[in-house]
């Protein structure tokens, strides 16, 4: 058998790494974060690898995906109890729920830098 007849084994249909524009990444991440959205369905819709989308979501949560502008977080406003039933000094307190099951209660006199360090520590940054 002649060596000229050897089959070419180079792969021509190989997927190449794509460069995704940041606005499109943000659009895809936002679609995956909508209530009831399935990450795998969103990934298929945009022809993105599911693991890649999970990676973008992690970067987004850490504030590393996006233009560096502040990100919005969901806020729930609780009913304010009657003023007669509230102990003094409690009305100027807020409660922050952090992913991981942590709750932080702070008053109006809290040092902002100290609160940021606490929140970063709880978020694992």
C-alpha positions, 0 to 999 in steps of 0.5 A: 500500500502506498503512503500517498493513500493515507487518509487525512486526519486533520479536523476541519469542523472543530469548534473554535473559541468564540469571543463573546461581546460583553453586552451579549454575555450580560444579556445571556446571564440576565436571561438565565437569572429570570425567575423560572429560567433554566440555565441549560435552556438559555444556553441552548437558545444562545448556542453557549456551553452550559458550563460557560454560562455558569462561569459568566453567572459566577463572574456577574455575581462577583461583580467581575462581568460588566462595565464595573457599574453598580449592580442591582440587587433584589430588595424586599420591603417589610411592613413597618410594625406599629410605632407603639410596639417598637422598642426605642432605637429599632426603627433606624435598623436595617436587616441585610440577607446575604446569600448563604443564609446570613443576616446582618442587622445594622443601625444608622450609626454603622461605619460603611467601610466596616460593613463593606468588609463584613459583607465581603467576608460573608460573600467569600470575596 
